[in-house]
């Protein structure tokens, strides 16, 4: 498979073919539509696990640069109504993903998470209790890691450490391939190796590091109990 002719070509293809911007997966059985659980896909179908539900911005100006795409990911609640789940900022690269590209995407995430934190603080201060769902953290650094995420898309990546760094800051690394004859792209997620398993983590419970981690947990649990 080849590389994209240009980054703009890749971006335009995603915009024009958004229903195919995801992971190709074969299903068997009745699969409910995420927008309407009463609608089912036929059995033994091929679907795309979408990276997002809708494009909400293109070439979006942020405080520290211009994001290629902005997506919203929607989920259906138990009552069947569609709710926003998170926002994803997308950075596209024609060539392999480098640490510089990861830093660029991380800057956009930092911008968006700070904006999110400020907007949420204003809403809560104004008495809109529906926006209060956990003890706020107004530092802007640890807030909204679930709500604001990143997609970094390129042809390959620099090394395994980059994948771990990306996962840590909330960025999903996506490899693309381009088929010139079909003028079509395919995508697959690159997952980081080396996650600590449960047994390894448990051994740290009785070390000095583990003891201090439990103290941190107690502090946050105590503060949360005072405010909920």
N, CA and C atoms as a LAMMPS dump frame, in Angstrom:
ITEM: TIMESTEP
0
ITEM: NUMBER OF ATOMS
684
ITEM: BOX BOUNDS ff ff ff
-5.0000000000000000e+02 5.0000000000000000e+02
-5.0000000000000000e+02 5.0000000000000000e+02
-5.0000000000000000e+02 5.0000000000000000e+02
ITEM: ATOMS id mol type element x y z
1 1 1 N 0.833 -1.184 0
2 1 2 C 0 0 0
3 1 3 C 0.883 1.255 0
4 2 1 N 0.376 2.293 -0.631
5 2 2 C 1.159 3.511 -0.82
6 2 3 C 0.791 4.567 0.225
7 3 1 N 1.572 5.643 0.204
8 3 2 C 1.261 6.798 1.03
9 3 3 C 0.284 7.707 0.294
10 4 1 N -0.343 8.585 1.041
11 4 2 C -1.268 9.55 0.462
12 4 3 C -0.517 10.499 -0.474
13 5 1 N -1.157 10.943 -1.544
14 5 2 C -0.515 11.941 -2.406
15 5 3 C -0.134 13.197 -1.622
16 6 1 N -1.045 13.672 -0.774
17 6 2 C -0.809 14.815 0.105
18 6 3 C -1.664 14.644 1.357
19 7 1 N -1.341 15.413 2.38
20 7 2 C -2.18 15.397 3.574
21 7 3 C -3.575 15.932 3.268
22 8 1 N -3.656 16.926 2.384
23 8 2 C -4.958 17.48 2
24 8 3 C -5.821 16.429 1.302
25 9 1 N -5.176 15.567 0.509
26 9 2 C -5.911 14.494 -0.17
27 9 3 C -6.497 13.543 0.866
28 10 1 N -5.705 13.186 1.862
29 10 2 C -6.172 12.31 2.936
30 10 3 C -7.325 12.958 3.693
31 11 1 N -7.178 14.215 4.019
32 11 2 C -8.231 14.938 4.749
33 11 3 C -9.525 14.994 3.941
34 12 1 N -9.399 15.318 2.639
35 12 2 C -10.6 15.432 1.809
36 12 3 C -11.29 14.087 1.656
37 13 1 N -10.505 13.009 1.544
38 13 2 C -11.108 11.678 1.415
39 13 3 C -11.911 11.345 2.673
40 14 1 N -11.363 11.655 3.841
41 14 2 C -12.083 11.387 5.093
42 14 3 C -13.386 12.173 5.133
43 15 1 N -13.333 13.43 4.725
44 15 2 C -14.541 14.27 4.721
45 15 3 C -15.58 13.705 3.755
46 16 1 N -15.125 13.275 2.574
47 16 2 C -16.058 12.776 1.55
48 16 3 C -16.557 11.363 1.829
49 17 1 N -15.795 10.601 2.609
50 17 2 C -16.122 9.184 2.846
51 17 3 C -16.148 8.879 4.33
52 18 1 N -16.799 9.73 5.093
53 18 2 C -16.706 9.62 6.543
54 18 3 C -17.263 8.305 7.076
55 19 1 N -18.25 7.727 6.386
56 19 2 C -18.825 6.462 6.849
57 19 3 C -17.817 5.315 6.818
58 20 1 N -16.713 5.487 6.072
59 20 2 C -15.69 4.449 5.991
60 20 3 C -14.446 4.815 6.795
61 21 1 N -14.555 5.886 7.573
62 21 2 C -13.429 6.327 8.388
63 21 3 C -13.498 5.615 9.743
64 22 1 N -13.032 4.383 9.75
65 22 2 C -13.076 3.576 10.959
66 22 3 C -12.371 2.252 10.744
67 23 1 N -12.561 1.339 11.693
68 23 2 C -11.939 0.027 11.628
69 23 3 C -12.918 -0.957 11.001
70 24 1 N -12.515 -1.612 9.922
71 24 2 C -13.378 -2.56 9.224
72 24 3 C -13.5 -3.837 10.039
73 25 1 N -14.73 -4.204 10.362
74 25 2 C -14.979 -5.353 11.232
75 25 3 C -16.122 -6.192 10.68
76 26 1 N -15.97 -7.497 10.731
77 26 2 C -17.041 -8.402 10.324
78 26 3 C -17.868 -8.792 11.545
79 27 1 N -19.169 -8.724 11.383
80 27 2 C -20.085 -9.053 12.469
81 27 3 C -20.971 -10.218 12.07
82 28 1 N -21.436 -10.941 13.05
83 28 2 C -22.487 -11.933 12.834
84 28 3 C -23.538 -11.713 13.902
85 29 1 N -24.768 -11.905 13.548
86 29 2 C -25.852 -11.652 14.486
87 29 3 C -26.496 -10.3 14.235
88 30 1 N -27.487 -9.968 15.045
89 30 2 C -28.209 -8.719 14.876
90 30 3 C -27.491 -7.612 15.644
91 31 1 N -27.079 -6.583 14.906
92 31 2 C -26.32 -5.491 15.49
93 31 3 C -27.186 -4.233 15.508
94 32 1 N -27.466 -3.634 16.692
95 32 2 C -28.301 -2.431 16.741
96 32 3 C -27.564 -1.207 16.226
97 33 1 N -28.296 -0.325 15.582
98 33 2 C -27.748 0.95 15.134
99 33 3 C -27.527 1.838 16.359
100 34 1 N -26.376 2.537 16.405
101 34 2 C -26.064 3.296 17.607
102 34 3 C -27.003 4.476 17.799
103 35 1 N -27.611 4.981 16.705
104 35 2 C -28.53 6.111 16.838
105 35 3 C -29.941 5.677 17.22
106 36 1 N -30.318 4.47 16.835
107 36 2 C -31.668 3.995 17.101
108 36 3 C -31.609 2.504 17.422
109 37 1 N -31.604 2.145 18.711
110 37 2 C -31.473 0.725 19.09
111 37 3 C -32.577 -0.171 18.546
112 38 1 N -33.668 0.413 18.054
113 38 2 C -34.752 -0.401 17.504
114 38 3 C -34.45 -0.855 16.077
115 39 1 N -33.406 -0.269 15.461
116 39 2 C -33.015 -0.641 14.1
117 39 3 C -31.815 -1.573 14.18
118 40 1 N -31.879 -2.685 13.437
119 40 2 C -30.789 -3.663 13.474
120 40 3 C -30.2 -3.862 12.08
121 41 1 N -28.884 -4.1 12.045
122 41 2 C -28.226 -4.482 10.805
123 41 3 C -28.428 -5.981 10.574
124 42 1 N -28.371 -6.377 9.338
125 42 2 C -28.521 -7.796 9.011
126 42 3 C -27.337 -8.579 9.565
127 43 1 N -27.519 -9.883 9.701
128 43 2 C -26.448 -10.723 10.209
129 43 3 C -25.349 -10.873 9.161
130 44 1 N -24.154 -11.238 9.654
131 44 2 C -22.995 -11.472 8.779
132 44 3 C -22.728 -10.266 7.884
133 45 1 N -22.654 -9.105 8.498
134 45 2 C -22.39 -7.884 7.746
135 45 3 C -20.99 -7.373 8.071
136 46 1 N -20.522 -6.465 7.244
137 46 2 C -19.261 -5.776 7.488
138 46 3 C -19.596 -4.338 7.867
139 47 1 N -19.116 -3.907 9.018
140 47 2 C -19.352 -2.548 9.471
141 47 3 C -18.023 -1.885 9.795
142 48 1 N -18.076 -0.583 9.944
143 48 2 C -16.904 0.178 10.334
144 48 3 C -17.112 0.74 11.737
145 49 1 N -16.199 0.36 12.64
146 49 2 C -16.22 0.955 13.971
147 49 3 C -15.656 2.361 13.823
148 50 1 N -16.543 3.32 13.88
149 50 2 C -16.169 4.676 13.523
150 50 3 C -15.248 5.306 14.576
151 51 1 N -14.308 6.122 14.095
152 51 2 C -13.464 6.896 14.999
153 51 3 C -14.23 8.087 15.566
154 52 1 N -15.331 8.429 14.94
155 52 2 C -16.184 9.505 15.413
156 52 3 C -17.537 9.387 14.753
157 53 1 N -18.523 10.106 15.276
158 53 2 C -19.87 10.048 14.724
159 53 3 C -20.143 11.15 13.711
160 54 1 N -19.431 12.262 13.857
161 54 2 C -19.711 13.411 13.001
162 54 3 C -18.512 14.353 12.981
163 55 1 N -18.234 14.951 11.842
164 55 2 C -17.208 15.988 11.741
165 55 3 C -17.843 17.311 12.167
166 56 1 N -17.282 17.946 13.183
167 56 2 C -17.836 19.21 13.655
168 56 3 C -16.934 20.394 13.341
169 57 1 N -15.78 20.129 12.733
170 57 2 C -14.894 21.223 12.381
171 57 3 C -13.769 20.758 11.477
172 58 1 N -13.331 21.666 10.622
173 58 2 C -12.231 21.384 9.697
174 58 3 C -11.295 22.577 9.674
175 59 1 N -9.995 22.311 9.826
176 59 2 C -9.004 23.374 9.936
177 59 3 C -9.425 24.359 11.027
178 60 1 N -9.552 23.808 12.236
179 60 2 C -10.071 24.558 13.376
180 60 3 C -8.937 25.326 14.05
181 61 1 N -9.11 26.648 14.162
182 61 2 C -8.109 27.474 14.823
183 61 3 C -8.185 27.299 16.337
184 62 1 N -7.063 26.947 16.933
185 62 2 C -6.941 26.811 18.378
186 62 3 C -5.844 27.754 18.867
187 63 1 N -5.731 27.981 20.161
188 63 2 C -4.701 28.907 20.65
189 63 3 C -3.283 28.567 20.191
190 64 1 N -2.973 27.265 20.03
191 64 2 C -1.608 26.874 19.68
192 64 3 C -1.495 26.221 18.313
193 65 1 N -2.394 26.548 17.4
194 65 2 C -2.281 26 16.051
195 65 3 C -3.628 25.698 15.44
196 66 1 N -3.587 25.019 14.294
197 66 2 C -4.804 24.702 13.547
198 66 3 C -4.944 23.19 13.477
199 67 1 N -6.032 22.669 14.026
200 67 2 C -6.314 21.236 13.991
201 67 3 C -6.93 20.857 12.657
202 68 1 N -6.498 19.732 12.095
203 68 2 C -7.01 19.315 10.783
204 68 3 C -8.512 19.055 10.827
205 69 1 N -8.945 18.252 11.805
206 69 2 C -10.363 17.906 11.928
207 69 3 C -10.752 17.853 13.393
208 70 1 N -12.048 18.105 13.639
209 70 2 C -12.617 17.91 14.966
210 70 3 C -13.829 17.007 14.808
211 71 1 N -13.908 15.976 15.651
212 71 2 C -15.007 15.018 15.594
213 71 3 C -15.752 15.001 16.919
214 72 1 N -16.999 14.591 16.869
215 72 2 C -17.726 14.272 18.087
216 72 3 C -18.102 12.802 18.014
217 73 1 N -17.992 12.121 19.136
218 73 2 C -18.374 10.717 19.219
219 73 3 C -19.663 10.638 20.024
220 74 1 N -20.691 10.053 19.446
221 74 2 C -21.991 9.976 20.1
222 74 3 C -22.292 8.534 20.498
223 75 1 N -23.072 8.39 21.564
224 75 2 C -23.536 7.073 21.992
225 75 3 C -25.032 7.166 22.269
226 76 1 N -25.703 6.04 22.172
227 76 2 C -27.126 6 22.499
228 76 3 C -27.28 5.628 23.967
229 77 1 N -28.068 6.384 24.696
230 77 2 C -28.328 6.082 26.099
231 77 3 C -29.294 4.908 26.195
232 78 1 N -29.52 4.453 27.414
233 78 2 C -30.441 3.335 27.62
234 78 3 C -31.857 3.691 27.179
235 79 1 N -32.174 4.981 27.178
236 79 2 C -33.495 5.419 26.751
237 79 3 C -33.591 5.589 25.237
238 80 1 N -32.461 5.416 24.565
239 80 2 C -32.483 5.478 23.11
240 80 3 C -32.105 6.814 22.516
241 81 1 N -32.017 7.871 23.347
242 81 2 C -31.651 9.174 22.8
243 81 3 C -30.139 9.28 22.654
244 82 1 N -29.695 10.034 21.643
245 82 2 C -28.271 10.155 21.351
246 82 3 C -27.663 11.251 22.22
247 83 1 N -26.535 10.939 22.833
248 83 2 C -25.841 11.895 23.678
249 83 3 C -24.384 11.998 23.235
250 84 1 N -23.816 13.187 23.389
251 84 2 C -22.405 13.375 23.071
252 84 3 C -21.552 12.656 24.103
253 85 1 N -20.558 11.938 23.662
254 85 2 C -19.688 11.172 24.553
255 85 3 C -18.342 11.862 24.726
256 86 1 N -17.693 12.216 23.629
257 86 2 C -16.446 12.969 23.722
258 86 3 C -16.147 13.671 22.4
259 87 1 N -15.186 14.564 22.46
260 87 2 C -14.71 15.296 21.289
261 87 3 C -13.311 14.793 20.97
262 88 1 N -13.023 14.637 19.683
263 88 2 C -11.711 14.16 19.264
264 88 3 C -11.086 15.153 18.289
265 89 1 N -9.843 15.495 18.565
266 89 2 C -9.088 16.341 17.653
267 89 3 C -8.206 15.43 16.8
268 90 1 N -8.178 15.681 15.487
269 90 2 C -7.49 14.799 14.544
270 90 3 C -6.326 15.548 13.894
271 91 1 N -5.15 14.938 13.957
272 91 2 C -3.977 15.466 13.262
273 91 3 C -3.54 14.44 12.213
274 92 1 N -3.396 14.885 10.965
275 92 2 C -3.077 14.009 9.842
276 92 3 C -1.64 14.228 9.381
277 93 1 N -0.951 13.136 9.09
278 93 2 C 0.411 13.2 8.571
279 93 3 C 0.532 12.266 7.366
280 94 1 N 1.141 12.77 6.298
281 94 2 C 1.368 11.947 5.11
282 94 3 C 2.393 10.85 5.399
283 95 1 N 3.429 11.193 6.14
284 95 2 C 4.529 10.258 6.406
285 95 3 C 4.345 9.633 7.8
286 96 1 N 5.407 9.046 8.328
287 96 2 C 5.307 8.38 9.615
288 96 3 C 5.053 9.391 10.731
289 97 1 N 4.459 8.902 11.802
290 97 2 C 4.155 9.745 12.956
291 97 3 C 5.418 9.886 13.801
292 98 1 N 5.797 11.12 14.077
293 98 2 C 7.011 11.418 14.836
294 98 3 C 6.639 11.999 16.202
295 99 1 N 7.659 12.141 17.049
296 99 2 C 7.43 12.763 18.352
297 99 3 C 6.993 14.221 18.181
298 100 1 N 7.48 14.88 17.155
299 100 2 C 7.064 16.257 16.888
300 100 3 C 5.573 16.306 16.581
301 101 1 N 5.092 15.34 15.796
302 101 2 C 3.663 15.287 15.474
303 101 3 C 2.837 15.004 16.722
304 102 1 N 3.337 14.11 17.582
305 102 2 C 2.636 13.813 18.831
306 102 3 C 2.576 15.061 19.707
307 103 1 N 3.678 15.804 19.766
308 103 2 C 3.688 17.047 20.535
309 103 3 C 2.683 18.049 20.007
310 104 1 N 2.555 18.112 18.686
311 104 2 C 1.584 19.007 18.063
312 104 3 C 0.159 18.638 18.48
313 105 1 N -0.153 17.348 18.408
314 105 2 C -1.487 16.883 18.794
315 105 3 C -1.725 17.116 20.283
316 106 1 N -0.701 16.908 21.103
317 106 2 C -0.83 17.111 22.546
318 106 3 C -1.099 18.582 22.871
319 107 1 N -0.505 19.497 22.109
320 107 2 C -0.775 20.922 22.327
321 107 3 C -2.243 21.234 22.072
322 108 1 N -2.805 20.636 21.014
323 108 2 C -4.218 20.853 20.716
324 108 3 C -5.108 20.294 21.826
325 109 1 N -4.731 19.122 22.337
326 109 2 C -5.486 18.545 23.447
327 109 3 C -5.426 19.449 24.673
328 110 1 N -4.248 19.982 24.943
329 110 2 C -4.081 20.881 26.087
330 110 3 C -4.969 22.111 25.922
331 111 1 N -5.008 22.676 24.726
332 111 2 C -5.875 23.827 24.448
333 111 3 C -7.332 23.482 24.727
334 112 1 N -7.795 22.387 24.147
335 112 2 C -9.207 22.022 24.246
336 112 3 C -9.595 21.655 25.677
337 113 1 N -8.722 20.973 26.392
338 113 2 C -9.037 20.602 27.767
339 113 3 C -9.093 21.832 28.671
340 114 1 N -8.241 22.811 28.418
341 114 2 C -8.306 24.05 29.178
342 114 3 C -9.592 24.809 28.879
343 115 1 N -9.959 24.884 27.608
344 115 2 C -11.204 25.551 27.224
345 115 3 C -12.386 24.849 27.877
346 116 1 N -12.394 23.521 27.815
347 116 2 C -13.469 22.725 28.42
348 116 3 C -13.571 23.013 29.917
349 117 1 N -12.438 23.031 30.595
350 117 2 C -12.434 23.262 32.032
351 117 3 C -12.989 24.638 32.377
352 118 1 N -12.585 25.647 31.617
353 118 2 C -13.073 27.013 31.882
354 118 3 C -14.572 27.125 31.621
355 119 1 N -15.053 26.537 30.535
356 119 2 C -16.48 26.601 30.223
357 119 3 C -17.295 25.886 31.288
358 120 1 N -16.797 24.731 31.73
359 120 2 C -17.525 23.965 32.746
360 120 3 C -17.535 24.706 34.079
361 121 1 N -16.438 25.352 34.401
362 121 2 C -16.393 26.112 35.648
363 121 3 C -17.391 27.268 35.601
364 122 1 N -17.451 27.961 34.472
365 122 2 C -18.405 29.06 34.333
366 122 3 C -19.841 28.556 34.473
367 123 1 N -20.118 27.39 33.866
368 123 2 C -21.473 26.843 33.922
369 123 3 C -21.859 26.477 35.35
370 124 1 N -20.93 25.845 36.089
371 124 2 C -21.222 25.447 37.464
372 124 3 C -21.356 26.672 38.363
373 125 1 N -20.473 27.668 38.167
374 125 2 C -20.555 28.893 38.962
375 125 3 C -21.87 29.627 38.719
376 126 1 N -22.436 29.431 37.515
377 126 2 C -23.701 30.081 37.181
378 126 3 C -24.904 29.291 37.674
379 127 1 N -24.646 28.14 38.308
380 127 2 C -25.733 27.375 38.896
381 127 3 C -26.324 26.301 38.016
382 128 1 N -25.645 25.976 36.892
383 128 2 C -26.161 24.925 36.015
384 128 3 C -25.678 23.569 36.533
385 129 1 N -26.445 22.977 37.455
386 129 2 C -26.014 21.77 38.156
387 129 3 C -25.886 20.563 37.241
388 130 1 N -26.504 20.589 36.049
389 130 2 C -26.412 19.435 35.159
390 130 3 C -24.998 19.215 34.631
391 131 1 N -24.132 20.228 34.783
392 131 2 C -22.751 20.087 34.323
393 131 3 C -21.819 19.597 35.426
394 132 1 N -22.36 19.371 36.632
395 132 2 C -21.53 18.928 37.745
396 132 3 C -21.63 17.41 37.866
397 133 1 N -20.566 16.696 37.553
398 133 2 C -20.603 15.244 37.631
399 133 3 C -19.424 14.649 38.377
400 134 1 N -18.519 15.479 38.863
401 134 2 C -17.444 14.993 39.722
402 134 3 C -16.764 16.213 40.317
403 135 1 N -15.903 15.986 41.292
404 135 2 C -15.207 17.108 41.904
405 135 3 C -14.343 17.814 40.855
406 136 1 N -14.572 19.112 40.619
407 136 2 C -13.833 19.804 39.562
408 136 3 C -12.347 19.939 39.879
409 137 1 N -11.554 19.964 38.846
410 137 2 C -10.13 20.25 38.947
411 137 3 C -9.872 21.388 37.976
412 138 1 N -9.587 22.56 38.496
413 138 2 C -9.486 23.736 37.622
414 138 3 C -8.064 23.969 37.118
415 139 1 N -7.174 23.028 37.331
416 139 2 C -5.804 23.225 36.854
417 139 3 C -5.726 23.186 35.344
418 140 1 N -6.681 22.495 34.697
419 140 2 C -6.678 22.427 33.237
420 140 3 C -5.792 21.34 32.683
421 141 1 N -5.016 20.667 33.538
422 141 2 C -4.084 19.664 33.029
423 141 3 C -4.647 18.257 33.159
424 142 1 N -5.315 17.969 34.28
425 142 2 C -5.842 16.625 34.475
426 142 3 C -7.319 16.54 34.143
427 143 1 N -7.943 17.676 33.834
428 143 2 C -9.369 17.702 33.565
429 143 3 C -9.644 17.27 32.134
430 144 1 N -10.758 16.601 31.93
431 144 2 C -11.302 16.315 30.602
432 144 3 C -10.435 15.362 29.771
433 145 1 N -9.689 14.469 30.414
434 145 2 C -8.93 13.498 29.633
435 145 3 C -9.846 12.483 28.958
436 146 1 N -11.01 12.227 29.541
437 146 2 C -11.977 11.322 28.907
438 146 3 C -12.767 12.062 27.837
439 147 1 N -13.099 13.31 28.136
440 147 2 C -14.008 14.063 27.284
441 147 3 C -13.341 14.593 26.024
442 148 1 N -12.049 14.882 26.104
443 148 2 C -11.298 15.424 24.962
444 148 3 C -10.156 14.464 24.653
445 149 1 N -10.17 13.855 23.466
446 149 2 C -9.157 12.881 23.083
447 149 3 C -8.57 13.223 21.709
448 150 1 N -7.513 12.529 21.354
449 150 2 C -6.832 12.817 20.098
450 150 3 C -6.713 11.602 19.192
451 151 1 N -6.699 11.861 17.898
452 151 2 C -6.399 10.85 16.887
453 151 3 C -5.224 11.357 16.065
454 152 1 N -4.169 10.586 16.011
455 152 2 C -2.976 10.94 15.25
456 152 3 C -2.811 9.914 14.144
457 153 1 N -2.962 10.351 12.9
458 153 2 C -3.043 9.436 11.762
459 153 3 C -1.862 9.66 10.828
460 154 1 N -1.147 8.579 10.507
461 154 2 C -0.01 8.669 9.604
462 154 3 C 0.331 7.312 9.032
463 155 1 N 1.372 7.28 8.21
464 155 2 C 1.815 6.04 7.575
465 155 3 C 3.01 5.498 8.352
466 156 1 N 2.717 4.725 9.42
467 156 2 C 3.774 4.22 10.279
468 156 3 C 4.021 5.16 11.453
469 157 1 N 4.966 4.778 12.324
470 157 2 C 5.278 5.572 13.504
471 157 3 C 6.754 5.388 13.831
472 158 1 N 7.265 6.311 14.632
473 158 2 C 8.705 6.378 14.866
474 158 3 C 9.229 5.186 15.664
475 159 1 N 8.62 4.888 16.82
476 159 2 C 9.045 3.736 17.608
477 159 3 C 7.99 3.405 18.657
478 160 1 N 8.234 2.329 19.413
479 160 2 C 7.258 1.86 20.393
480 160 3 C 7.055 2.855 21.532
481 161 1 N 8.115 3.577 21.909
482 161 2 C 7.98 4.546 22.989
483 161 3 C 6.979 5.643 22.633
484 162 1 N 6.896 5.968 21.362
485 162 2 C 5.928 6.974 20.925
486 162 3 C 4.508 6.501 21.213
487 163 1 N 4.243 5.213 21.003
488 163 2 C 2.905 4.675 21.249
489 163 3 C 2.536 4.784 22.723
490 164 1 N 3.501 4.504 23.608
491 164 2 C 3.242 4.607 25.042
492 164 3 C 3.003 6.055 25.435
493 165 1 N 3.817 6.967 24.886
494 165 2 C 3.632 8.389 25.179
495 165 3 C 2.27 8.877 24.697
496 166 1 N 1.86 8.411 23.507
497 166 2 C 0.57 8.807 22.958
498 166 3 C -0.571 8.323 23.844
499 167 1 N -0.502 7.079 24.27
500 167 2 C -1.555 6.513 25.118
501 167 3 C -1.66 7.273 26.429
502 168 1 N -0.514 7.686 26.969
503 168 2 C -0.487 8.379 28.245
504 168 3 C -1.217 9.712 28.187
505 169 1 N -1.107 10.416 27.07
506 169 2 C -1.739 11.738 26.959
507 169 3 C -3.125 11.67 26.333
508 170 1 N -3.598 10.458 25.998
509 170 2 C -4.94 10.325 25.455
510 170 3 C -5.032 10.456 23.951
511 171 1 N -3.981 10.031 23.244
512 171 2 C -3.958 10.078 21.785
513 171 3 C -3.939 8.657 21.233
514 172 1 N -4.851 8.363 20.317
515 172 2 C -4.872 7.076 19.626
516 172 3 C -4.087 7.197 18.325
517 173 1 N -3.137 6.294 18.114
518 173 2 C -2.312 6.305 16.907
519 173 3 C -2.956 5.399 15.859
520 174 1 N -3.169 5.954 14.671
521 174 2 C -3.827 5.239 13.58
522 174 3 C -2.892 5.175 12.382
523 175 1 N -2.687 3.965 11.851
524 175 2 C -1.914 3.786 10.615
525 175 3 C -2.877 3.748 9.432
526 176 1 N -2.549 4.488 8.376
527 176 2 C -3.375 4.436 7.17
528 176 3 C -2.605 3.767 6.038
529 177 1 N -3.336 3.182 5.108
530 177 2 C -2.799 2.707 3.836
531 177 3 C -3.644 3.298 2.717
532 178 1 N -2.98 3.585 1.598
533 178 2 C -3.678 4.178 0.466
534 178 3 C -3.57 3.266 -0.75
535 179 1 N -4.716 2.998 -1.392
536 179 2 C -4.779 2.206 -2.613
537 179 3 C -5.004 3.163 -3.779
538 180 1 N -3.956 3.461 -4.588
539 180 2 C -4.109 4.425 -5.68
540 180 3 C -5.119 3.994 -6.738
541 181 1 N -5.199 2.703 -7.023
542 181 2 C -6.12 2.239 -8.061
543 181 3 C -7.575 2.464 -7.655
544 182 1 N -7.872 2.212 -6.406
545 182 2 C -9.246 2.408 -5.916
546 182 3 C -9.46 3.814 -5.374
547 183 1 N -8.366 4.55 -5.24
548 183 2 C -8.421 5.88 -4.614
549 183 3 C -9.145 5.787 -3.269
550 184 1 N -8.682 4.861 -2.434
551 184 2 C -9.351 4.609 -1.163
552 184 3 C -8.308 4.378 -0.065
553 185 1 N -8.711 4.683 1.149
554 185 2 C -7.852 4.518 2.314
555 185 3 C -8.424 3.447 3.248
556 186 1 N -7.539 2.807 3.975
557 186 2 C -7.936 1.92 5.065
558 186 3 C -7.143 2.327 6.302
559 187 1 N -7.69 2.017 7.48
560 187 2 C -7.106 2.482 8.729
561 187 3 C -7.082 1.35 9.754
562 188 1 N -6.068 1.329 10.586
563 188 2 C -6.102 0.434 11.732
564 188 3 C -5.321 1.048 12.894
565 189 1 N -5.827 0.775 14.07
566 189 2 C -5.239 1.343 15.278
567 189 3 C -3.977 0.59 15.668
568 190 1 N -2.964 1.348 16.096
569 190 2 C -1.719 0.763 16.583
570 190 3 C -1.719 0.869 18.099
571 191 1 N -1.715 -0.268 18.781
572 191 2 C -1.768 -0.272 20.236
573 191 3 C -0.383 -0.473 20.836
574 192 1 N -0.164 0.182 21.937
575 192 2 C 1.123 0.092 22.617
576 192 3 C 1.251 -1.234 23.355
577 193 1 N 2.442 -1.82 23.316
578 193 2 C 2.742 -3.006 24.11
579 193 3 C 3.318 -2.572 25.456
580 194 1 N 3.449 -3.517 26.343
581 194 2 C 4.157 -3.235 27.594
582 194 3 C 3.293 -2.731 28.725
583 195 1 N 1.967 -2.893 28.648
584 195 2 C 1.132 -2.513 29.78
585 195 3 C 1.445 -3.404 30.983
586 196 1 N 1.399 -2.818 32.157
587 196 2 C 1.669 -3.57 33.382
588 196 3 C 0.456 -4.436 33.708
589 197 1 N 0.68 -5.723 33.926
590 197 2 C -0.44 -6.608 34.248
591 197 3 C -0.784 -6.52 35.738
592 198 1 N -1.898 -7.178 36.107
593 198 2 C -2.394 -7.091 37.472
594 198 3 C -1.432 -7.634 38.496
595 199 1 N -0.79 -8.761 38.192
596 199 2 C 0.135 -9.366 39.145
597 199 3 C 1.341 -8.467 39.396
598 200 1 N 1.855 -7.857 38.32
599 200 2 C 2.996 -6.953 38.48
600 200 3 C 2.592 -5.734 39.297
601 201 1 N 1.418 -5.175 38.996
602 201 2 C 0.951 -4.002 39.744
603 201 3 C 0.765 -4.326 41.221
604 202 1 N 0.249 -5.537 41.504
605 202 2 C -0.017 -5.917 42.89
606 202 3 C 1.262 -5.945 43.731
607 203 1 N 2.363 -6.29 43.098
608 203 2 C 3.629 -6.35 43.843
609 203 3 C 4.037 -4.982 44.364
610 204 1 N 3.593 -3.918 43.704
611 204 2 C 3.958 -2.571 44.12
612 204 3 C 3.108 -2.081 45.294
613 205 1 N 2.049 -2.819 45.63
614 205 2 C 1.185 -2.4 46.736
615 205 3 C 1.956 -2.342 48.051
616 206 1 N 2.994 -3.158 48.181
617 206 2 C 3.723 -3.25 49.45
618 206 3 C 5.075 -2.551 49.379
619 207 1 N 5.266 -1.732 48.393
620 207 2 C 6.483 -0.933 48.295
621 207 3 C 6.182 0.49 48.754
622 208 1 N 7.219 1.282 48.907
623 208 2 C 7.023 2.681 49.306
624 208 3 C 6.198 3.432 48.26
625 209 1 N 6.434 3.126 46.99
626 209 2 C 5.655 3.761 45.922
627 209 3 C 4.175 3.442 46.076
628 210 1 N 3.867 2.152 46.318
629 210 2 C 2.479 1.756 46.485
630 210 3 C 1.825 2.409 47.681
631 211 1 N 2.573 2.52 48.794
632 211 2 C 2.014 3.138 50.002
633 211 3 C 1.629 4.59 49.746
634 212 1 N 2.471 5.302 49.018
635 212 2 C 2.152 6.701 48.724
636 212 3 C 0.998 6.816 47.733
637 213 1 N 0.868 5.858 46.84
638 213 2 C -0.279 5.87 45.928
639 213 3 C -1.585 5.72 46.693
640 214 1 N -1.591 4.838 47.708
641 214 2 C -2.794 4.674 48.517
642 214 3 C -3.111 5.947 49.301
643 215 1 N -2.08 6.667 49.752
644 215 2 C -2.309 7.937 50.441
645 215 3 C -2.963 8.957 49.51
646 216 1 N -2.525 8.961 48.247
647 216 2 C -3.138 9.865 47.263
648 216 3 C -4.609 9.495 47.066
649 217 1 N -4.886 8.181 46.961
650 217 2 C -6.273 7.733 46.797
651 217 3 C -7.132 8.193 47.972
652 218 1 N -6.606 8.045 49.203
653 218 2 C -7.354 8.434 50.398
654 218 3 C -7.657 9.929 50.389
655 219 1 N -6.683 10.729 49.96
656 219 2 C -6.875 12.178 49.929
657 219 3 C -7.993 12.563 48.98
658 220 1 N -7.968 11.987 47.764
659 220 2 C -9.003 12.314 46.787
660 220 3 C -10.362 11.785 47.215
661 221 1 N -10.379 10.586 47.824
662 221 2 C -11.644 10.019 48.289
663 221 3 C -12.247 10.884 49.387
664 222 1 N -11.398 11.4 50.277
665 222 2 C -11.87 12.256 51.365
666 222 3 C -12.442 13.557 50.815
667 223 1 N -11.736 14.182 49.889
668 223 2 C -12.204 15.445 49.291
669 223 3 C -13.492 15.242 48.522
670 224 1 N -13.578 14.121 47.795
671 224 2 C -14.801 13.846 47.041
672 224 3 C -15.98 13.656 47.974
673 225 1 N -15.744 12.985 49.118
674 225 2 C -16.808 12.746 50.066
675 225 3 C -17.34 14.043 50.665
676 226 1 N -16.5 15.067 50.734
677 226 2 C -16.935 16.348 51.293
678 226 3 C -17.778 17.161 50.324
679 227 1 N -17.687 16.864 49.008
680 227 2 C -18.323 17.725 48.023
681 227 3 C -19.48 17.082 47.294
682 228 1 N -19.604 15.756 47.347
683 228 2 C -20.655 15.124 46.545
684 228 3 C -22.018 15.231 47.219
